[in-house]
Amino acid sequence: MTKEEKKGLAKRYFLNSDLTQKEIAELVGVSEKTLSIWVNEEDASGITWHEEKTADKSRSVNIRLKVLKQIDLELDKEMPDADKLSKLKSLLVEVSDEKVSAIQATDVVKQLVDYVLKRDHDMGIKLMPHIDNFVKDRYF
């Protein structure tokens, strides 16, 4: 396996499982130091693996905060626009429900990946791209 293939596999493990960095390093055949460098280096868009892993949760929180702020601003008006409030409420519910289900699904997928990898490493590697694509197609 080439260095880039190992790096790609390590990234999938890091983003989609709850394996430790030590476990990931062992699975892909690199040192913990090498994996640590990969995890903390920025990609072409300036994002580290850590930032990518937490981005969806942060985005969801930021969207909800912005919608709540808009609701507060509307409620502070002398004559709040009921239609606008209704739309903001619907948006808040939609974003919250969608992100919660996506986060829950991702957590279940991570548990599945961990389970398969620990019992049949080769099968886990074969499943990873399919699991990644399923989550991306279904939730993002």
N, C-alpha and C positions, 0 to 999 in steps of 0.2 A: 504494500500500500504506500502511495506517495505521501509526502509531507502534507500536501494540500488536501488529500483524501482523509488523512488522519485528522486534520484540523476541522474539516467539514463534519466528520463523524463526531468529534469531540463537541463541536458546537451544538449539534442535534441533541446529544446526551445532556449537555449543560442546560439547554433551553427547555427540554421536554421531559426531564426526569428529575428525581430528587437525589440522584447519586452524588456522593461527595467528589470534590476535585481529585482526591487521591484515587477513588474508584474509577473515575473517568480516565485518568492518566494511565492506570493499569490496563483498562479495557482497550484503549487505542494504541498502547505501546509507546508512550512518551513519558518524559520525566514530569514530576509535579511542577517543577520550575517552568518548563516549557508551557504546560497547560495554563499556569498562572499568568504568564506573559500573554498568551492568546486571549484569555478571559478579560484581561485589563487593557488590551490595546484597542485603539479606535479603528473602526473599519473606514472605508472610503467616505461614508456619510458622517463620520465623526462620532459613532456610537459604539460603546463597549458591549460585550455580551451581557454584563450585569444590567446595563441600562435597557437593553433590548428585552431582557427577561421581565423587568418591572414596568416596561413602557405601557402595556395594555391596562394594567391596574391603575397607573398614574393618570393615563388619558381619561379613563372612566371617571375617576374622582374629579379631575379638572372640568370635564363637561358638566357633571352634576353641580359643581360649585358655581359655574357660570350661569346655568339655568336657574339655580336658587337665587343668585344675585339679581337676575332679571325679574324674577317673581317678586322679590323684596322691593325693587325699584317701582314696579307696577303697583304694588300694594301701598306704597308711600304716596302715590298720587291722590289728589282730592277725588277724582273720578276714575278709579281703576277700570281698565278695559277688560270686561269679562271674557270676551272671545280670546284675547291675547293670553289671559291667565289660563284659560282652558287649554290652549295650544301648548303653553309652557309646561303645564302639568302633564299633558300627554307625552311630551318629549322627555320629561324627566322620568316618567314611568317606563317608557320604551327603552331609554338608555340604561336605566338601572336594571331592568329585567334582562335585557339582552346581554349586558356585560356580566351579570351574575351567572347566567346560564353558561356563558362562554368560559368564565373562570372555573365554574364547577366542572364543566366538561374537560377543560385542560388539566385540572387536578386529577380527575379519574384516569385520563389518558396517561399522565405521568406515573400513576400507580401501576397501570397496566404495563407500561414500558419497563419499569423497575422489576415487576414480577417476571416478565418474559426474559429480560436480560440476565437475571440471576439464575434462571432455570435452564435457558437455552440461548446462549449468547449469539450464536449464528442466526437463529430465528429472530431474535430481537433486532439485529442489524437489518435483516430483510424487511421487517415490519416498519421500521422507523420512517422511511420515505412515505409509505402509505398512510401511516398515522398522521404525519405532518400535513400531508395533502388533505386528508379528511378534516382535520381541525381548521385549516385555512379556508377550505371550500365551504364548510358548514357555518363557521362563526366569524370569519373576517373578510 
